[in-house]
Amino acid sequence: MLMSNTARAARLHYMANGFRVLAPGDHVVCAVSGERIPLDMLRYWSVERQEPYASAQHAAEAIHGK
């Protein structure tokens, strides 16, 4: 039986210039807002914290506080 990655959160390892897929999926969840981010739209993450963000604003909130 074929397994679909639709609606499954991926597990990623975040690096300075990209990320590596550790477990397949079609999205990740923003560490600040909780919204789903399709992998092809993922642009912001923290290497140090190993977490994704939906926008630059969310990344700034996570790193610098609100």
Protein Blocks (a to p, Z undefined) as FASTA:
>chain_A
ZZdfehiacdddddfkbccdfbgcfbdcdfklopacdfklpcbdcfklopacfbfklmmm
mmnoZZ
